[in-house]
Amino acid sequence: MPTPFIALDKLDKRYPDHHAVKSIDLDIEAGEFIAIMGPSGCGKSTTLRLIAGLDEPTDGDLRIGGDSMRGVPAFQRNTPMVWQSLALFPFLTVAENVAFPLRMQKVGAAERRKRALEWLDRLGLAGMAERNIAQLSGGQRQRVAIARALVTEPSVLLLDEPLSALDAHLRVRMQTELSRLHRELGITFVYVTHAQSEAFALADRIVIMSEGHIQQVGRPQDVYRAPANAFVAEFMGMNNLIRGEVRGNDEGMLEVGSTLGNFRVPTLTTRPEGSRGDFVIAADRVVLAADMEGPGIAGTVLGLEFVGSTQTVFIEIEGGTEFRVQKQQHEIEALDLVPGRQVKLNWDSRHAWLLPQPGTTH
Protein backbone atom coordinates (compact mmCIF):
# COMPACT_ATOMS: atom_id res chain seq x y z
CA MET A 1 0.00 0.00 0.00
CA PRO A 2 1.39 3.47 -0.87
CA THR A 3 2.14 5.78 2.04
CA PRO A 4 -0.58 8.46 2.37
CA PHE A 5 0.62 12.03 1.97
CA ILE A 6 -1.23 13.13 5.13
CA ALA A 7 -1.94 10.55 7.84
CA LEU A 8 -3.96 11.19 11.00
CA ASP A 9 -3.26 8.33 13.40
CA LYS A 10 -5.44 8.19 16.53
CA LEU A 11 -5.29 11.99 16.51
CA ASP A 12 -6.80 13.52 19.63
CA LYS A 13 -7.26 17.08 20.87
CA ARG A 14 -8.51 18.06 24.31
CA TYR A 15 -9.00 21.56 25.65
CA PRO A 16 -9.58 22.29 29.35
CA ASP A 17 -13.34 22.36 28.86
CA HIS A 18 -13.86 20.48 25.59
CA HIS A 19 -12.79 17.24 23.88
CA ALA A 20 -12.73 18.52 20.30
CA VAL A 21 -11.20 15.64 18.32
CA LYS A 22 -11.47 12.07 19.57
CA SER A 23 -8.79 9.68 18.34
CA ILE A 24 -9.54 9.96 14.62
CA ASP A 25 -7.84 8.07 11.80
CA LEU A 26 -7.71 9.49 8.28
CA ASP A 27 -5.40 8.93 5.30
CA ILE A 28 -5.24 11.59 2.55
CA GLU A 29 -3.47 10.81 -0.71
CA ALA A 30 -1.20 13.26 -2.50
CA GLY A 31 -3.23 15.44 -4.88
CA GLU A 32 -6.60 14.61 -3.33
CA PHE A 33 -9.32 17.18 -2.70
CA ILE A 34 -10.81 16.31 0.69
CA ALA A 35 -13.81 18.13 2.16
CA ILE A 36 -14.52 17.89 5.90
CA MET A 37 -18.14 18.50 6.90
CA GLY A 38 -20.26 18.37 10.02
CA PRO A 39 -22.36 20.53 12.33
CA SER A 40 -20.86 23.39 14.32
CA GLY A 41 -18.59 22.14 17.09
CA CYS A 42 -18.01 18.74 15.49
CA GLY A 43 -14.20 19.14 15.37
CA LYS A 44 -13.67 19.86 11.67
CA SER A 45 -11.90 23.21 12.09
CA THR A 46 -9.83 21.83 14.96
CA THR A 47 -8.73 18.99 12.68
CA LEU A 48 -7.64 21.55 10.10
CA ARG A 49 -5.73 23.53 12.72
CA LEU A 50 -3.96 20.35 13.83
CA ILE A 51 -2.85 19.69 10.25
CA ALA A 52 -1.70 23.30 9.93
CA GLY A 53 0.29 23.15 13.16
CA LEU A 54 -1.73 25.93 14.79
CA ASP A 55 -2.73 23.51 17.56
CA GLU A 56 -0.70 20.67 19.03
CA PRO A 57 -2.49 17.30 19.43
CA THR A 58 -3.08 15.93 22.91
CA ASP A 59 -2.40 12.40 21.70
CA GLY A 60 -1.83 10.42 18.52
CA ASP A 61 0.29 11.35 15.53
CA LEU A 62 0.00 13.41 12.36
CA ARG A 63 2.36 12.73 9.45
CA ILE A 64 2.89 14.75 6.30
CA GLY A 65 5.00 13.20 3.57
CA GLY A 66 5.81 10.33 5.92
CA ASP A 67 7.30 12.60 8.60
CA SER A 68 5.72 13.10 12.02
CA MET A 69 4.62 16.66 12.66
CA ARG A 70 4.54 16.34 16.44
CA GLY A 71 6.30 19.41 17.78
CA VAL A 72 6.85 20.92 14.29
CA PRO A 73 5.59 24.54 14.32
CA ALA A 74 3.28 25.86 11.63
CA PHE A 75 5.92 28.03 9.94
CA GLN A 76 8.05 24.94 9.26
CA ARG A 77 5.25 22.88 7.68
CA ASN A 78 4.42 24.96 4.59
CA THR A 79 0.73 24.17 5.03
CA PRO A 80 -0.86 27.58 4.38
CA MET A 81 -4.49 28.16 5.27
CA VAL A 82 -7.15 30.30 3.61
CA TRP A 83 -9.41 31.59 6.37
CA GLN A 84 -13.09 32.44 6.36
CA SER A 85 -12.13 35.95 7.48
CA LEU A 86 -9.32 36.04 4.84
CA ALA A 87 -7.03 37.79 7.40
CA LEU A 88 -5.55 40.16 4.82
CA PHE A 89 -3.43 43.11 6.00
CA PRO A 90 -5.29 46.39 5.33
CA PHE A 91 -2.08 48.45 5.62
CA LEU A 92 -0.37 46.52 2.79
CA THR A 93 -1.04 46.69 -0.95
CA VAL A 94 -2.42 43.68 -2.81
CA ALA A 95 1.06 42.69 -4.02
CA GLU A 96 2.54 43.13 -0.55
CA ASN A 97 -0.17 40.92 0.94
CA VAL A 98 0.58 38.15 -1.55
CA ALA A 99 4.34 38.48 -1.04
CA PHE A 100 4.15 38.48 2.76
CA PRO A 101 4.79 34.71 3.27
CA LEU A 102 7.90 34.99 1.06
CA ARG A 103 9.09 37.89 3.18
CA MET A 104 8.81 35.65 6.23
CA GLN A 105 10.95 33.09 4.38
CA LYS A 106 13.63 35.77 3.80
CA VAL A 107 13.15 35.71 0.01
CA GLY A 108 14.71 38.77 -1.66
CA ALA A 109 12.49 41.75 -2.51
CA ALA A 110 12.80 41.41 -6.30
CA GLU A 111 11.97 37.70 -6.26
CA ARG A 112 9.07 38.29 -3.84
CA ARG A 113 7.48 40.85 -6.13
CA LYS A 114 8.06 38.73 -9.24
CA ARG A 115 6.33 35.70 -7.72
CA ALA A 116 3.52 37.79 -6.22
CA LEU A 117 2.75 39.37 -9.60
CA GLU A 118 2.81 35.95 -11.28
CA TRP A 119 0.19 34.63 -8.86
CA LEU A 120 -1.95 37.74 -9.14
CA ASP A 121 -1.93 37.31 -12.90
CA ARG A 122 -2.79 33.63 -12.56
CA LEU A 123 -5.81 34.47 -10.44
CA GLY A 124 -7.08 37.20 -12.75
CA LEU A 125 -5.88 40.13 -10.66
CA ALA A 126 -3.28 41.57 -13.01
CA GLY A 127 -3.23 45.36 -12.74
CA MET A 128 -4.46 45.38 -9.12
CA ALA A 129 -1.06 44.91 -7.47
CA GLU A 130 -0.84 48.44 -6.05
CA ARG A 131 -4.43 48.72 -4.87
CA ASN A 132 -5.41 48.90 -1.26
CA ILE A 133 -7.30 45.84 0.08
CA ALA A 134 -10.28 48.08 0.91
CA GLN A 135 -10.66 48.89 -2.80
CA LEU A 136 -11.35 45.25 -3.74
CA SER A 137 -14.64 43.38 -3.98
CA GLY A 138 -15.29 40.31 -1.84
CA GLY A 139 -14.41 37.94 -4.66
CA GLN A 140 -11.20 39.82 -5.43
CA ARG A 141 -10.15 39.69 -1.78
CA GLN A 142 -10.79 35.97 -1.79
CA ARG A 143 -8.45 35.57 -4.77
CA VAL A 144 -5.77 37.63 -3.02
CA ALA A 145 -6.00 35.32 0.01
CA ILE A 146 -5.64 32.26 -2.23
CA ALA A 147 -2.71 33.80 -4.09
CA ARG A 148 -1.01 34.57 -0.77
CA ALA A 149 -1.47 30.96 0.33
CA LEU A 150 -0.09 29.53 -2.92
CA VAL A 151 2.84 31.90 -3.50
CA THR A 152 5.16 29.63 -1.49
CA GLU A 153 4.23 26.73 -3.81
CA PRO A 154 3.08 24.42 -0.99
CA SER A 155 2.28 20.74 -1.39
CA VAL A 156 -0.96 21.14 0.57
CA LEU A 157 -3.52 23.93 0.85
CA LEU A 158 -5.89 24.16 3.81
CA LEU A 159 -9.16 26.06 3.47
CA ASP A 160 -11.49 26.87 6.37
CA GLU A 161 -14.97 27.92 5.15
CA PRO A 162 -13.31 30.14 2.52
CA LEU A 163 -16.45 30.99 0.54
CA SER A 164 -18.99 31.45 3.33
CA ALA A 165 -18.81 35.26 3.27
CA LEU A 166 -19.47 35.51 -0.48
CA ASP A 167 -22.86 35.86 -2.15
CA ALA A 168 -24.27 32.91 -4.09
CA HIS A 169 -23.04 34.07 -7.51
CA LEU A 170 -19.48 34.63 -6.29
CA ARG A 171 -19.45 31.30 -4.44
CA VAL A 172 -20.18 29.44 -7.68
CA ARG A 173 -17.45 31.38 -9.52
CA MET A 174 -14.92 30.70 -6.78
CA GLN A 175 -15.84 27.00 -6.73
CA THR A 176 -14.95 26.90 -10.41
CA GLU A 177 -11.70 28.75 -9.68
CA LEU A 178 -10.72 26.39 -6.87
CA SER A 179 -11.50 23.34 -9.00
CA ARG A 180 -9.33 24.71 -11.82
CA LEU A 181 -6.44 25.46 -9.46
CA HIS A 182 -6.62 21.99 -7.97
CA ARG A 183 -6.47 20.37 -11.41
CA GLU A 184 -3.63 22.57 -12.60
CA LEU A 185 -1.47 22.47 -9.46
CA GLY A 186 -2.02 18.83 -8.53
CA ILE A 187 -1.52 19.58 -4.83
CA THR A 188 -3.54 18.32 -1.89
CA PHE A 189 -6.54 20.43 -0.83
CA VAL A 190 -8.16 19.96 2.59
CA TYR A 191 -11.35 21.99 2.73
CA VAL A 192 -13.69 22.60 5.67
CA THR A 193 -17.23 23.69 4.83
CA HIS A 194 -20.83 23.68 6.04
CA ALA A 195 -22.12 23.77 2.46
CA GLN A 196 -22.93 20.42 0.88
CA SER A 197 -23.09 22.00 -2.57
CA GLU A 198 -19.44 23.11 -2.25
CA ALA A 199 -18.27 19.74 -0.97
CA PHE A 200 -20.16 17.81 -3.65
CA ALA A 201 -18.93 20.08 -6.44
CA LEU A 202 -15.27 20.09 -5.41
CA ALA A 203 -14.21 17.08 -3.36
CA ASP A 204 -12.86 13.70 -4.39
CA ARG A 205 -13.88 12.40 -0.97
CA ILE A 206 -15.98 13.76 1.89
CA VAL A 207 -15.33 13.32 5.61
CA ILE A 208 -18.40 13.62 7.85
CA MET A 209 -17.68 14.44 11.51
CA SER A 210 -19.85 14.57 14.63
CA GLU A 211 -18.84 15.28 18.23
CA GLY A 212 -15.16 14.81 17.48
CA HIS A 213 -15.56 11.49 15.67
CA ILE A 214 -15.40 10.66 11.96
CA GLN A 215 -18.74 9.14 10.98
CA GLN A 216 -18.04 8.35 7.32
CA VAL A 217 -15.42 8.88 4.62
CA GLY A 218 -16.30 8.35 0.97
CA ARG A 219 -16.99 9.77 -2.45
CA PRO A 220 -19.77 12.38 -2.47
CA GLN A 221 -22.18 10.09 -4.33
CA ASP A 222 -21.53 7.23 -1.91
CA VAL A 223 -22.05 9.37 1.20
CA TYR A 224 -25.28 10.71 -0.30
CA ARG A 225 -26.70 7.40 -1.55
CA ALA A 226 -25.21 5.05 1.05
CA PRO A 227 -24.94 6.82 4.43
CA ALA A 228 -23.07 4.83 7.06
CA ASN A 229 -25.51 5.55 9.89
CA ALA A 230 -28.56 7.56 10.89
CA PHE A 231 -26.51 10.66 11.75
CA VAL A 232 -25.01 10.85 8.26
CA ALA A 233 -28.38 10.14 6.65
CA GLU A 234 -30.03 12.99 8.54
CA PHE A 235 -27.05 15.36 8.20
CA MET A 236 -27.14 15.06 4.42
CA GLY A 237 -30.61 16.60 4.60
CA MET A 238 -32.18 15.01 1.54
CA ASN A 239 -32.58 11.52 3.02
CA ASN A 240 -35.76 10.36 4.69
CA LEU A 241 -35.06 8.03 7.62
CA ILE A 242 -37.54 5.27 8.46
CA ARG A 243 -36.95 3.33 11.65
CA GLY A 244 -38.20 -0.23 11.75
CA GLU A 245 -37.46 -3.81 12.72
CA VAL A 246 -36.83 -6.91 10.66
CA ARG A 247 -39.88 -9.11 10.14
CA GLY A 248 -38.31 -11.57 7.69
CA ASN A 249 -35.71 -12.30 5.01
CA ASP A 250 -36.57 -13.12 1.40
CA GLU A 251 -34.01 -13.54 -1.44
CA GLY A 252 -31.83 -10.49 -0.89
CA MET A 253 -34.63 -8.41 0.61
CA LEU A 254 -35.57 -7.71 4.19
CA GLU A 255 -39.17 -7.39 5.27
CA VAL A 256 -39.14 -4.35 7.57
CA GLY A 257 -42.05 -3.30 9.72
CA SER A 258 -42.51 0.27 10.93
CA THR A 259 -45.20 2.63 12.17
CA LEU A 260 -45.67 3.69 8.53
CA GLY A 261 -46.26 0.18 7.25
CA ASN A 262 -44.27 -2.79 5.95
CA PHE A 263 -41.48 -2.34 3.42
CA ARG A 264 -39.00 -4.40 1.43
CA VAL A 265 -35.38 -3.26 1.63
CA PRO A 266 -32.39 -4.69 -0.30
CA THR A 267 -29.69 -6.36 1.78
CA LEU A 268 -26.46 -8.25 1.20
CA THR A 269 -26.80 -10.27 4.41
CA THR A 270 -29.65 -11.69 6.43
CA ARG A 271 -30.67 -10.22 9.78
CA PRO A 272 -32.50 -11.94 12.61
CA GLU A 273 -36.15 -11.16 13.05
CA GLY A 274 -36.71 -8.45 15.63
CA SER A 275 -33.37 -6.73 14.94
CA ARG A 276 -33.03 -3.14 13.76
CA GLY A 277 -34.05 -2.52 10.16
CA ASP A 278 -33.68 1.25 9.80
CA PHE A 279 -33.39 2.46 6.21
CA VAL A 280 -33.34 5.66 4.19
CA ILE A 281 -34.96 6.73 0.96
CA ALA A 282 -33.48 9.75 -0.83
CA ALA A 283 -35.75 12.71 -1.53
CA ASP A 284 -35.31 12.39 -5.30
CA ARG A 285 -36.35 8.70 -5.21
CA VAL A 286 -39.83 9.33 -3.80
CA VAL A 287 -42.77 9.17 -6.21
CA LEU A 288 -45.85 11.31 -5.55
CA ALA A 289 -49.37 10.55 -6.72
CA ALA A 290 -52.62 12.49 -6.43
CA ASP A 291 -54.74 9.29 -6.33
CA MET A 292 -55.47 8.86 -2.63
CA GLU A 293 -57.11 5.48 -3.24
CA GLY A 294 -53.90 3.89 -4.53
CA PRO A 295 -51.14 2.23 -2.51
CA GLY A 296 -48.59 4.26 -0.60
CA ILE A 297 -48.22 6.51 2.43
CA ALA A 298 -50.75 9.30 2.76
CA GLY A 299 -49.42 12.77 3.39
CA THR A 300 -50.22 16.47 3.30
CA VAL A 301 -48.08 19.08 1.58
CA LEU A 302 -46.74 21.53 4.18
CA GLY A 303 -44.75 23.78 1.88
CA LEU A 304 -42.26 24.03 -0.96
CA GLU A 305 -38.72 25.36 -1.20
CA PHE A 306 -37.30 26.55 -4.50
CA VAL A 307 -33.75 25.20 -5.05
CA GLY A 308 -33.01 26.06 -8.67
CA SER A 309 -34.28 23.65 -11.31
CA THR A 310 -36.00 21.56 -8.63
CA GLN A 311 -38.20 22.21 -5.64
CA THR A 312 -38.16 20.48 -2.28
CA VAL A 313 -41.66 19.49 -1.18
CA PHE A 314 -42.18 19.12 2.57
CA ILE A 315 -44.87 16.58 3.35
CA GLU A 316 -46.33 15.63 6.73
CA ILE A 317 -47.23 11.97 7.07
CA GLU A 318 -48.66 9.81 9.83
CA GLY A 319 -47.52 10.67 13.33
CA GLY A 320 -46.31 14.13 12.34
CA THR A 321 -43.22 12.79 10.52
CA GLU A 322 -41.92 15.13 7.84
CA PHE A 323 -40.83 13.77 4.46
CA ARG A 324 -38.74 15.67 1.92
CA VAL A 325 -39.33 15.07 -1.75
CA GLN A 326 -37.46 16.67 -4.67
CA LYS A 327 -39.37 17.29 -7.89
CA GLN A 328 -38.94 19.18 -11.14
CA GLN A 329 -41.12 22.26 -11.64
CA HIS A 330 -43.28 20.59 -14.29
CA GLU A 331 -44.04 17.73 -11.87
CA ILE A 332 -45.01 20.24 -9.19
CA GLU A 333 -47.42 21.91 -11.58
CA ALA A 334 -48.89 18.64 -12.91
CA LEU A 335 -49.78 17.47 -9.40
CA ASP A 336 -50.85 20.96 -8.26
CA LEU A 337 -48.59 20.63 -5.22
CA VAL A 338 -49.67 23.47 -2.97
CA PRO A 339 -49.83 23.58 0.84
CA GLY A 340 -52.71 21.45 2.08
CA ARG A 341 -52.74 19.14 -0.96
CA GLN A 342 -53.24 15.45 -0.15
CA VAL A 343 -50.79 13.07 -1.83
CA LYS A 344 -49.59 9.47 -1.74
CA LEU A 345 -45.87 8.65 -1.41
CA ASN A 346 -44.23 5.57 -2.96
CA TRP A 347 -40.77 4.41 -4.02
CA ASP A 348 -39.09 1.50 -5.73
CA SER A 349 -37.88 -0.84 -2.98
CA ARG A 350 -34.55 -1.19 -4.83
CA HIS A 351 -33.81 2.46 -4.01
CA ALA A 352 -34.09 2.03 -0.23
CA TRP A 353 -30.76 1.93 1.60
CA LEU A 354 -30.51 -0.28 4.68
CA LEU A 355 -28.43 1.32 7.44
CA PRO A 356 -25.78 -0.86 9.06
CA GLN A 357 -26.54 -2.13 12.53
CA PRO A 358 -25.00 0.19 15.15
CA GLY A 359 -21.34 -0.71 15.63
CA THR A 360 -21.07 -2.64 12.35
CA THR A 361 -20.34 -1.91 8.67
CA HIS A 362 -22.82 -2.51 5.88
Residue pairs with C-beta under 8 A, 6 or more apart in sequence:
2 29
3 66
4 27
4 28
4 29
4 63
5 28
5 29
5 30
5 31
5 32
5 64
5 65
5 155
5 156
5 188
6 26
6 27
6 28
6 51
6 62
6 63
6 64
6 156
6 188
6 190
7 26
7 27
7 28
7 61
7 62
7 63
8 24
8 25
8 26
8 27
8 47
8 50
8 51
8 60
8 62
9 25
9 60
9 61
9 62
9 63
10 23
10 24
10 25
10 59
10 60
10 61
11 21
11 23
11 24
11 25
11 26
11 47
11 50
11 57
11 59
11 60
11 61
11 62
12 21
12 22
12 23
12 24
12 57
12 58
12 59
12 60
13 19
13 20
13 21
13 43
13 46
13 50
13 55
13 57
13 58
14 20
14 58
19 212
20 43
20 46
20 212
21 43
21 46
21 47
21 50
21 57
21 212
22 43
22 211
22 212
22 213
23 59
23 60
24 43
24 47
24 60
24 209
24 212
24 213
24 214
25 214
26 207
26 214
26 217
28 34
28 188
28 190
29 188
30 155
30 188
31 186
31 187
31 188
32 188
32 189
32 204
32 205
33 182
33 188
33 189
33 191
33 202
33 203
33 204
33 205
34 188
34 189
34 190
34 191
34 203
34 204
34 205
34 206
34 207
35 191
35 192
35 193
35 198
35 199
35 202
35 203
35 205
35 206
35 207
36 44
36 47
36 48
36 190
36 191
36 192
36 193
36 206
36 207
36 209
37 44
37 192
37 193
37 194
37 196
37 199
37 206
37 207
37 208
37 209
37 235
38 44
38 208
38 209
38 210
38 215
38 235
39 210
39 235
40 194
41 211
42 209
42 210
42 211
42 212
43 209
43 211
43 212
43 213
44 192
44 207
44 209
45 160
45 161
45 192
46 55
47 192
47 209
48 81
48 158
48 160
48 190
48 192
49 55
50 56
50 57
50 62
51 62
51 64
51 79
51 156
51 158
51 190
52 74
52 77
52 79
52 81
52 158
53 69
53 72
53 73
53 74
53 75
53 76
53 77
53 79
54 74
54 81
56 70
56 71
57 70
61 68
61 70
62 68
62 69
62 70
63 69
64 77
64 79
64 156
65 155
69 77
75 104
78 152
78 154
78 155
78 156
79 154
79 156
79 157
79 158
80 101
80 148
80 149
80 150
80 152
80 154
80 157
80 158
81 149
81 157
81 158
81 159
81 160
82 145
82 146
82 149
82 157
82 158
82 159
82 160
82 162
83 145
83 160
83 162
84 160
84 161
84 162
84 164
84 165
85 165
86 141
86 142
86 144
86 145
86 165
87 145
88 97
88 133
88 141
88 144
88 145
88 148
89 96
89 97
89 100
89 133
90 132
90 133
90 134
92 100
92 133
93 129
93 130
93 131
93 132
93 133
94 120
94 125
94 128
94 129
94 130
94 131
94 132
94 133
94 136
94 144
95 113
95 116
95 117
95 120
95 129
95 130
96 116
97 133
97 144
97 148
98 116
98 119
98 120
98 144
98 147
98 148
98 151
99 112
99 113
99 115
99 116
99 151
100 148
101 148
101 149
101 151
101 152
102 111
102 112
102 115
102 116
102 151
102 152
103 112
105 152
107 115
115 151
116 129
116 147
116 151
117 126
117 129
119 147
119 150
119 151
120 126
120 128
120 129
120 144
120 147
122 147
123 143
123 144
123 146
123 147
123 177
124 143
125 140
125 143
125 144
125 147
128 136
128 140
133 141
133 144
136 144
138 165
138 166
138 167
138 170
139 166
139 170
139 173
139 174
142 162
142 163
142 166
142 170
142 174
143 174
143 177
145 162
146 162
146 177
146 178
146 181
149 157
150 157
150 181
150 185
154 187
155 187
155 188
156 187
156 188
156 189
156 190
157 187
157 188
157 189
157 190
158 190
158 191
159 178
159 189
159 190
159 191
159 192
160 192
161 192
161 193
161 194
162 174
162 191
163 170
163 171
163 174
163 175
163 193
163 195
163 198
164 193
164 194
164 195
166 174
171 195
171 198
175 198
175 201
175 202
178 189
178 202
179 201
179 202
182 189
182 202
189 202
191 198
191 199
191 202
191 203
193 199
196 236
196 237
199 206
199 220
200 206
200 220
200 224
203 220
204 219
205 217
205 218
205 219
205 220
206 216
206 217
206 218
206 219
206 220
206 223
207 214
207 216
207 217
208 214
208 215
208 216
208 217
208 223
208 228
208 231
208 232
208 235
209 215
210 231
210 235
215 228
215 229
215 231
215 232
215 235
216 223
216 227
216 228
216 229
216 232
218 226
218 228
223 232
223 236
224 236
224 238
224 239
224 282
225 282
225 353
226 353
226 362
227 233
227 236
227 239
227 280
227 353
227 355
228 355
228 356
228 361
228 362
229 355
229 356
229 358
230 241
230 278
230 355
233 239
233 241
233 280
233 355
234 241
237 324
238 282
238 283
238 284
238 312
238 324
238 326
239 280
239 281
239 282
239 283
240 280
240 281
240 282
240 283
240 286
240 323
240 324
241 278
241 279
241 280
242 256
242 258
242 260
242 263
242 278
242 279
242 280
242 281
243 258
243 276
243 278
244 256
244 257
244 258
244 263
244 276
244 277
244 278
244 279
245 256
245 257
245 258
245 274
245 275
245 276
245 277
246 254
246 255
246 256
246 271
246 272
246 273
246 274
246 275
246 276
246 277
247 255
247 256
247 257
247 262
247 273
247 277
248 254
248 255
248 273
249 255
249 267
249 270
249 271
250 264
252 266
252 267
252 268
253 264
253 265
253 266
253 267
253 349
254 264
254 265
254 266
254 267
254 270
254 271
254 277
254 354
255 262
255 263
255 264
256 262
256 263
256 264
256 265
256 277
256 279
257 263
257 277
259 318
259 319
260 297
260 317
260 318
260 319
260 321
261 297
263 279
263 349
263 352
264 349
264 352
265 277
265 279
265 349
265 352
265 353
265 354
266 349
266 350
266 352
266 354
267 354
268 362
271 277
271 357
275 357
276 355
276 357
276 358
277 354
278 354
278 355
279 352
279 353
279 354
279 355
280 352
280 353
280 355
281 347
281 351
281 352
281 353
282 351
282 353
283 312
283 324
283 325
283 326
284 310
284 326
285 347
285 348
285 351
286 323
286 325
286 326
286 345
286 346
286 347
287 345
287 346
287 347
287 348
288 313
288 325
288 327
288 331
288 335
288 337
288 343
288 344
288 345
289 296
289 335
289 343
289 344
289 346
290 335
290 336
290 341
290 342
290 343
290 344
291 344
292 298
292 342
292 343
292 344
294 344
295 344
295 346
296 344
296 345
296 346
297 317
297 318
297 323
297 344
297 345
297 346
298 317
298 318
298 342
298 343
298 344
298 345
299 315
299 316
299 317
299 323
299 342
299 343
299 344
299 345
300 315
300 316
300 340
300 341
300 342
300 343
301 313
301 314
301 315
301 337
301 338
301 339
301 340
301 341
301 342
301 343
302 314
302 315
302 316
302 322
302 339
303 313
303 314
303 339
304 311
304 312
304 313
304 314
304 332
304 337
304 338
304 339
305 311
305 312
305 314
307 326
309 328
309 329
310 326
310 327
310 328
310 329
311 326
311 327
311 328
311 329
311 332
312 324
312 325
312 326
313 324
313 325
313 326
313 327
313 332
313 337
314 322
314 323
314 324
315 322
315 323
315 324
315 325
315 343
315 345
316 322
316 323
317 323
317 345
323 345
325 345
327 335
327 337
331 337
335 341
335 343
337 343
354 362
355 362
356 362
